């Protein structure tokens, strides 16, 4: 017989939407989010209920965790054993839960993130406070539904005699929703519930007089009361949680940071490792050692610092860069009326109060019914004792129990329940004293019935009962607050001297791009001579800087490199430096033009001046060059294709500029003609150039001084000229001639550099010859002079560079 197959032709969107919708509904309602009434997720509720039904309570011995897990999976929660055991373990961890609902013997994990022992090794039982979550569950206080296989019943919510959601908090991720509710102090939450019971319209401000804010099991310091208030008002808000740390002095003039409390949910082992990595990587020079000295008495992490390193500064840096300080974001989503809802504090309290009213009402109905049933029995027993002989005679005359019950009901008007109690009565109860006990019991039952009816009829009495029970919980389970709350979030400022010990170093950079820092000791040992570099190379920058200073390096491609001095490789004077491209990636054919060292970038009226071969110039504020990210070179001038940057220097508001072309035109103008622009702009025209002309000289002049420039031509001619020979003009003009134009083999400028009498002119050629000329010995020439020949370019090769050095430096080298 062939089996007929049925196919449904459905659109994919419909099928996906339907299936994912069902899955999401399940995840949201029945897995990842807590109920607003008892603060539990289904797996947690099932674990607690299973332990309760098995009698695995705080007043009985511990029981193997595996037994509970098997019981939960078999009866209520048909999922993986690991997920059940992990939920069970979490409820037993005193660094995760403010009041543990489960007590566990054995390894239940650690604050270092160690996994717990397998469930076959650990033992568990309900804690005393968990008993309060389940109290009166047998009195029809909450709704029960059939379990997954309809073999048993399970509760949809626990009676929850204290507001567990706020006390223990909750965290979870479901489909489209996540929740983060922090733990709170039990007494504060109970006070808030009592306040809300007293005055249902209480505002958040009033509630915050008693419920100050979260109270994490790991303690710590909470900053930002405004964030707490916002979270209580809206359900979302942000606070800062930081470790409790103290700076202590130890012998040898040193300090140490002692951490005794960590922010909530921070893994101690990972934190210690991260701090130690900063020490090893030398990102944090001030730390000598870090030790985890935690033991059974409590948490203790010690960070020992080097001599003269300020502890508070290092602590601030660690707050900023590690999990010693974390942001906690409230996202108070819970299942309220079977829907995920963003809960405010009043709504959370109201949901709990409404639940308690329902629980106490249901319990009162149950107790009232039991009391009335018992009262009815007692009434029958008392009546039977008053006519005892007739009752006994009637029972003796009956054939069996059923007949006896029927006879009692027929002859004496006893009810079915009363006649059952009479025939089940033991002989020893037929004494005179028993009637007294029954009367006492009857009185007590009447009082109980009156009390319960009062509770059911009056909301005031109902509220009074809830208040009494909450006050009883408060009296028995309150613990002192662990987290300290501070009004404002501290703005942490980190100064560089915290991270980098102050040290004077000699920084050198060669034209080929080899850079290093050298200790003053190594520099002094070599007397500042014989700096290691290649034969064809020369020093572009040499300066005494502090490790807390910064370098700016400018390249011909219009970029600059921001380089903290302390991050430069520490290399001996007589060893070759490290190429800049291995520190910061540079482009092909990109070379360093100039380098400058700074203690600070906050220098008003100080500008970076840059110029290109095609006569474009610009100035930008020095302050704009400070950056926090510097792993690659940064654009400082938008250089067009075919052009390149030839100069980078610094100017103030009073300076003048002297621009010189290769054809011998010079233009002098005040710096104020040059507008101030941003770092990444292209600049403006500095001097008007003809085709095939280029800018070769840029000099910043001080108008208050008499200044000279040394002019060097490609034919090896040199002249010294007073800058006053070039009249002051405006920017972007053609300028005046400072050479006489020859018809055959005309002179073309190679370089124009400022020169003083205490300097020497260094002229290097392509064949590696270096000519030193004493500036003082050069005779002064007028504007149209072509100078005198000083370099034999036929023998020594074309001129490749020109620079000036102080006389003593030239002698040393």
N, C-alpha and C positions, 0 to 999 in steps of 0.2 A: 504494500500500500504506500503510495507516494505521499510524502508529507507536503502540504501546501505551505509555501513561504509567503509571508506578508511583508511587503516593503512599503515604507512611508516616504513619499517624496516631499521633503520639507526644506525650506531655505536654511542655509548654514547660519545666517544671523539669528534666525528664530531659535534654532536648536542651541546654539552657543549662549544666546541670551537667557533662555530658559534654564539651561543646566548651570550656568555660572550664577544666575540669580538665586537658584536653590542652594547652591554651595555657599554663596555669600551669606544668605540668611542664616544658614546653620553655623557658619564660622562666627558671625556677629552675635547671634543669640545664645548659642550653645557651646562655645569653646573659648573665645579669647577675651571677652569683655565681662567685667564683674556686674553682679546685680546691685542696684542702688540700695536695696534693703539690707542684705546681709554681707555685701562686699565680697562675695565669693564667685569664682567661676565654677561652672558645673563640675569639673574634675575635682576641685577642692571640696566642694559640697559633698560629693559622693564619697570621697576619702573619709571625711569627718563622720558622715552618717554611717558608713560601713563600720568604722571603728566603734562608734557608739552602740550600734546594734549587736556587735560582737562582745560588748562589755570591756573593750580595750581602753579603759578610762584611767584618769590620773591616780585614783585610789587603788588600782590593781597593778600587778607586776607588768613589766615591759613584755612585748611580744614581737616575734620576728617580723620585720617589715615585709618580707616576701609573702607572709600569710595574708597581711592586709591587702597588698597589691593584687594577689590572686583573687581575693574576695571581691575587691572593687571591680576587677575586670570581669569576673564571672557573673556578678549580680547587677552591676549598674553601668559600667563604663567600658564598652567593648572596643578598646583601643590598645595601643602598644604598652607593654609593661614599663618601658623606660619613661614614657611621658607621665605615667601615673606616679612612678617612683620619684621622678624629678620634682613633680608638683608637691609630693609629700615631703621631700627633703627641704625644699624651699620654705615650707611652712614651719620647719624646725630650726632654721638658721637665724641665730640671734643678731647677725649683722644685716639681715634682709628684712626681718619682721620686727616691728616694735614690741609686740607681745606674741610670742610663738604660740601657735595653736597645737603644735605637736612637739612632744619631748622625744628626743632620740638618743639612744646609747650607741656609741661607736663613732666612726669617722663620717660626719655628715658634711664634708667639704670644708673649705676655709676661705678666709678673706683674700687669700693669695690665688684663688681660682682653682685650687686643687679639687679633683672630682671626689665625690663621696665614695665610701666603700660600697660594694655590691649589696643588694637588698638581702642576700642570704646571710650577711654578716651583721647588719645593723638591727637594732630593736627599737620599737617605738610604742608610744601610747599617747592618748589625748592629754593636753595640758589642762590645768585647773580652769583657766579662762575659756578654753574650748568647750568645756562642759556647759558654760553659760551660753554659748552659741546654740547648744542643742537642748537646753533645759525646757521641759514641758512639750517636747516634740511629740510625745505619746498622747497628748491631750487634744488632738485634732486642731492644734493651733495653726498649722500651715496646710496648704493644699498638697495632696499626694497624687502622683500619676503612675500608671503602670510603667515598669522598667522596659528595656529594649525587647525582651522576649515574653512580656506579659506574665511572667512567673511571680513577680514580686511588685511591691509599690515603693516608690522613692519620693522624697520631698522636692518640690519645685524651689523652695527657699527654706532657710533655717530660721527658727524663732529669733535668733540673734539678740541676746539680752544686752549687748553693748554695740555701739555704732562701728562695726568692724571695718567698713570701707575707709573711713577717715582715720581710724586708729592704726591699721596696718597698711593702708594705701593699696595701690594695685598698678600693675603695668602690663600692657598687652598690645598685640598688633593683630588686627583682623582685616577683613576685606574692606578697604575704603575708610577704616577707622583705626585710630591707635589711642591708647589711654595711658596717662601718667598721672596718678594721684599719689601724693607723698604721704608717708605716715605722720601721725600727730600724737601728742601726749593725751593719754586716756582721760585724765581728770579735766583737761581743757575742753575736750570734745564733749564730755558729759555735762560740763557746765554750760556749754553752748546749747546742748539739747534742752537742758532744764530752763535756760533763758527763753528759748523758742517756745517751750511748752507754756511758760508763764505769760509770754507776750508774743503771739503768733506773727505780729508784723515787725519783729525786730529787724533793724538794719544791719548791714555788714559792719559798719563802724561800731555799733553796739556789741555785736558778736565778737569783734576783734579785741574788746576789752578783756574777754576771757580766753578766746582761742587765738593765741598770739601769732601762730604760724606753724609750719611743719616742725616735727621733732623726729629727727632721723635716729635709727638705732645706733648708728656709728658716731653720733654726736656731730662735731664740726661747728662751723660758724656760718650762719645764714645772713646774707646781706640783701637788703632791698625790700623794705616793708611795703613800698608802693606796688611792687610786683606781686606780693602776697595779696594785697587788697584787690588788685585788678583781677587776680585769679579767682578770689572768692566772689567777686561781683559778676564775672563773665564766664568763668570756667577755664580761662587761659591767662597765663602770666609767666614772667620769668624772674627767677631769683639766682643769686650767686651762692654757691656752697663752697667754703674753703676749709682746708685742714686746720686743726688747732696746732700751732707751732710756736715754739719759744726759742729765742736766741740766748745761749748761755756762754759765759766766759770760761775758758779752760786754761790750763797752764801754758806758758810759752807765748803769752800775748795773743792767743788764738781764740776764735769763737766757734761754737757749733750750733747747728739748728736741730732741735729735738721735736719730732712730730709725734703727737700722742693720739690724734683723732684724724680720720680721713673723711673726705666727702663721701656721701652715700653712693653705693654701687661702684666704687673705684677699686680696681684690683691692685692690692698692695705690691705684689711681686712685679707686676708690669711697670708700676710707677717707679719702684726702686731701680729697675733695669733701665728705664728711660733716663732717669737722672744720672745714673752711672755712665750711660752711653755719651751723655753730654760732656761728662768729665773726660772720658777716654778720647772723644773726638776733638777735645780742646775747644769746644764751643763755649765752655764755661771753665775758665782757667782757675777760678778761685777755690774749687772743691778739692780737698786732699783725699777724702775717703767717704764712703757712704756705707752704713751698716744697718742691717735689720736686726734690732735687739728685742723684738717682740717675744713674749713668752706667755705662760698661762696667766700671769698677773695683768697682762694688757699689751696694747700695741705701743711700740716704740721704735721709731726710725731715726737714726742719728746721722746727720750730714756734717762731717768735720771739715772745717775750712782752713785754708793756708793762712800764714801769718799776715796780719794787717789787712785782711779782707773783711769788709763790713758784712755781718750776717744778715742784717735787715735788707740790704740791697740784693744779695743773692736770693733771699727768700722771696722778695718781690718778683725777681726774674723767674723763679720756679713757679710762683703763682700764675704768672702770665703764660708760661710755655709748657707746663705739665698739668697733670690731673690733680695737683695739690689744690687747684681751684677749678671748679666746673660750673657750667650754667645748668640749672634745672628748670625745665619748661613744664609748667602745669598744663595738662590737657585732660580735664576731668570729665571723661566720657564714661557713662555707665548705662546699663540696661534699666530703663525706667518705663513702666507700663509696656513691657515687651519690645521697646524700641530703644536704639542707641541715642542717648541724649547728652548734650553738653551741659553738665550740672554746675550750678552756682552753689555756694555754701548754704544759703537758705533752702534751696531746692533739695540738696542732699539731706539736710536735717529734717525737712518736711517729709521726704520719702521715708526716712527712718521712723519718724514719729507716727506717720500713718500706718506703717507696718506694725509698730508696737501696739498701737490702738487695736489693730485687727487681731494680733496675737493674744493680747490680754482679754479682749472680748470673746474670742473663740475658746480660750482657756476657761473663762468664767462660765460660759454656756456649758462646757463639758463638766466642770466641777459642780455646777448647779444641778445638772441632770443626775450626776452620781450621788450628790447629797440628797436630792429628792427621792431617788431610788432607795437609798439607805434608810432615809427617814420613814419611808413606807414600810420597809422590812422591820425596823425597830418598833414601829407602831403595832405591827402584827404580832411581834414577839411579846411585847408588853401585854397585849390583849390576851394572848395564849397563856401567859404566866398567871394572869388574873383568873382564868377559868381552867387551870391546869388539869384538874381531875377529869373534867368532861373531855378535854382534848385528848388526854391519854386513853381514856375509855374508847373514844371514837377511833383512835389509831389502832388500838388493840383489836377492835371489832372488824377492822378492814382486812381485805384479802392480801393486798400488796400496796406498794408505795403509791401507784397511780390511783388506786381505789381510796387510799387514805387521804390523798390530796383532794379528790372529788368530794369525799364525805365532809372534810373540813370546810371546803368552799360552800357546800350545800347547807350544812348545819349552822355554821358560825359567821357566814359572810366574809370569810378570808378571801383574798385575791390569789391568783395563780402564784405570784412571786412570794406572797406571805406564806401560803401553804407549803411551798417548796422549802422555804427557810425553816418552817416548823418541823417538817418531817426529817430535815437534815440535821436538826438540833442534837447535840451530844448530851448524854444523860447528866454529865457533871454540871451542865449549865442550868439544870432545874433546881437551883438553890435560891434561897431568899435574897442573898446578896446580889444576885444577878440583876434583879429588877432595879436596884439602885444604879448600877452601871448603865443599864439601858436608859434610865431617866436622864442621867448625866449626858449620855451620848445624844439623846433626843434634844436636850437643851443646846448642846454644842452645834448640832446639825441645824437647828432652827436659826441660831445666830449666823452660821455660815450661809444659809440660804438667804437670809435677810441682807447680809453683806454683799453677796454675789448679785442679788437682784438690784441692789443699790448701784453697784458698779455698772450693770447693764442698762440701768435707766438714767444714770446721771453721767454726763461727760466730765464733770468736775471730779467726781469720785474716781472715774477711770484714769484721768490724768494724775490724780494723787497716787494711785497704785503704781503707775509707771515711774513717777518721780521717786517714790520710796525704793523701788527696785534698782533704779539707776544709782541712787545714793549708796545703796548697799554694795553695788559693783565698785563704785568709786572708792569706798572705804577699804574694800578687800584687795583691790588690784592696782591702785595708783602707784606710779613710780615717779621719781624726780625727773624733770625735763633734762634731756641730754644735749640738745642743740641750743647754741646761744644765738639770739636774733639781734642783728644790728640794723639801725634805721636805713643807712645809705650804702650804696655799692661804692667801695673805695676805688678811685681811679689810680691804677698802678702806673707809676712813671719809672722807667728803667734808664739809668744812666750808664753810659758805656764803661765808666771806670769800675762798675760792678763786675762786668763780664771780662774785662781785659785789664790785667794789672798794668799800671803805668810804668813804661820802660823807654828810655831814650835809645833809639836805634839809628843807624845810618842806612838810608834808602838809596839805592842806585838803580839807574835804568840806562841801558845803552841804546844807540840808534837802531840796532838790529832787533831790539825788543827783549833783551835779557834783563830780568828784574829780580831784586832780592832785598831783604833787610839783613843787616849785619849788626851784631852786638858791638857796642862802643869798645868793648875789650878787644875783639878780633880786629877792629879797625885800628885801634891804637897799637896793637902788636905789630901791624904791618906799617905803622906810621902813616897810614892813609895812602901808601904807594902800592904799585904793582896790583891794581885791581884786575881780577881775572876777566879777560874778554878776548874775543878773536882779534887777529892783527888788523883786519880791515875795519873794525868797529871802533866807536868812540862813545864817550859818556854823554848822554843827553840830559841826565838829571842826577845830581848827587846832593843829598840834604840830610841834616840831622832832624829827625821827626820823633814824635812819641807814638807808641803803639796804639794810643787812643785817637790818633789823627787819621786823616783820609787823604788819598791821592786822587787826582783827576788826570787821566791820560787821554790825549786827543789824537785821533788818527786822520790820515789823509782822505778817508772816505766820508768825512763829515760826522763821525761818531765819537763818543767819549766813553771811557771806562771808569766806573766809580769803584775805587779799590780801597777798603779799609787797610790801614798799615798792618794791623795785627794779623791779618789773613795772608800777608805775603810770606813766601817761604823764608825761613830763617837759615841763611847760608853764610859760611865763612867768607871773609874778604878775598882770600886767594882762590876761591872756587867760583866757577861760572854760575851765574844766576839761572833762574828758570825762565823759559820763554813765556811771554805773556799769553800766547795762544793756548798754553796748557792750563792756564788759570781761568781765562775768559776767552771763549772761541772768537777768533777774528776772521775776516773774509780773506779771500785770495788777493795777493798784492796789496794788502792793507798794512800800512806801516805807521809807527808812532811818530808824531810830529813834536809833541811837547808833553811835559808832565809837571804838575804843581802839587805841593802838599799844603793841607789846611788843618788847623785845629778846630775851626767851626765854619759852617757855611752862612751863619747868621751875621753877615757883614753888610750893613746898609751902604748904599752908594758904591758897591764894588760890583763890577760887571765882567762877564767873560766876553772877550772880543775874538771873533773868528773871521778869516778871510779866505777866498778861493783864488785860484790861478787866473780866473776870468774876471777878477776885479769886484766880486760880490763881497760885501762885508756886513757884519751884524753885531749887535751887543745884546746880551741877556743877563738878568740879575743872577748873581752867584748863588743866591738862596734856592733858585729853581733847579740847581744841579744835584741837590741832596736827594737820594732815593732810598727806598727800603728794600727794593728787589734789584739785584745787580749781578745776576748770573750770566748776563750777556751784555754786549756793548749797546749803548743807547744813542739815538740820533741827537746831534746837537746842531746840525745845519743841513738843510735840504740841498744837497749838491746835485746839479744837473749832470746828465750823461756827458762824458768827455771832459768835465771839469773835475778839480780836486781841491781839497782844503790844503792851504800851504802855511797857515799860521793860526795859533791859538794863544791868547795871552790875557792880561787883566788890565782894566782901565778904571779910573775913578771919574767923577764928574768934571774935574778941572783939566784933564789931559788934552793933548793934541795928537793928531795922527799924521804920520808921514808915510805916504804910499809911493812906491817907486816901481816903474815898469822895466822890462828887460831892455827896451830901446832907449832908456835914459831919461824918461819923463818922471818928474816928481811932483806930488801934490800934498800941500800941508793945510789942514783945516781943524777947527776945534771939534771935540768929541760930541758936543751938544747937537751938531748937525746930524748925528747918527741916531735914529729913533731906537727906543728900547723895545725889543720884541721877545716873544716866547722862545723856548728852547728849540722847538722843531721847525721854525720858519726858515725861509731861504735867504733872507738878508736883502740888502739894497745895493745899488751901484755905488762903489767907492770912488773909482776913477774911470774916466772914459778911455777905452782901449780901441785901437784899430785892429783889423784882421791880423791874425798871427802875432799879436802882441800879448804878453802875459804880465801879470803882477808878480814881482820877485821879492820885493822888500816891504815889510810892514813894521813900522816902529812907533811905539807909544812914547810921546815926548812930554817933558814937564816944562810948561811955558815959563816958569819962574827961574829956570836955570839955563846957562849957556851950554848947549849940547852939541856934540860932534857925531858924525856917522863915518864909518869906514866904507868906502865904495870899492868893490872888487869886480873887475871885468873878466870875460872869458879868455882874454889874451894875456892874463897874468898881471894886468896893471892895477895898482892900488892907489887910492887917494883919501885924505882925511878932509872932511868938509864941515863947516859950521852949518847947522840946520837953518839958521837965520837967512842963509843964501836963497832959500826957497820961501818966497813971500806967502803970507797967510791968505788962503782963498776959501772957496766953498767946495762942499762935497760934489762928486760926480763931474768935475771939470777935467780938462786935458792935462793941466799942470804945466810946469816949466822944464826946460831941458837942463840936465846936470852933466851932460857930456857934449863934446863937439863931435858932430856926425862926420865921419870920414867916408870918402867915396869908395875907397877900396879897403877891404877888411875892417869894417867899422867895429868899434867896441860895443859889446852887449853885456849888460849887467848880469852877474851871477848872484851877487848878494849885496845887501846894504844893511849894516849892523851898527847899532849904537856903540860907541867906543869911548872909554875914558883913559886918562894918562896912566892910571894904575893897572891897566889891563894889557894883555897881549892878544894879538890877532892870530888865530890858528887857521891855517889854510891847508886842507887835505886834498891830495890829487888821486886820480884813478890808479896810479901805480904805487899807492901806499906811502908816498912821500908827504911829510908833514912839515910845513914851514911856519916858524914862529916869528912874528913881527912885533916889535915894541911900539905900541900906539904913540907913546910920548915922542919917539924918535921920528915918527912920520911927519913930514912937513905939511903945513896947512895949505890946501889948494882951493882955488876959487871954483865957482859953479860950473864953468865951461871947460875946466881942465880935464884931461883924460887920465891924469895921474902918472905915476912912474912905474915901470915894469919891475916887479919883485919876484915873479914866479916864471921859471922857464918851462912853459907848457910842452915844448917839443921834447925836452928830455924827461920831464917828470910826469907828463900826462895831463889831461884836462882836469880842471878844478871840480871836485865832487862836493866839498862842504866848506863852510866858513863859520867860525864861532869865536867868541871872545872868552878868555879865562883871566882870572886874577893872576898877577905876576908870581905870587908865592905858590899858587896851584901849578902853574906851568913849570916852576922849578922842581916841585915835588915829583911831577909826572915825567 
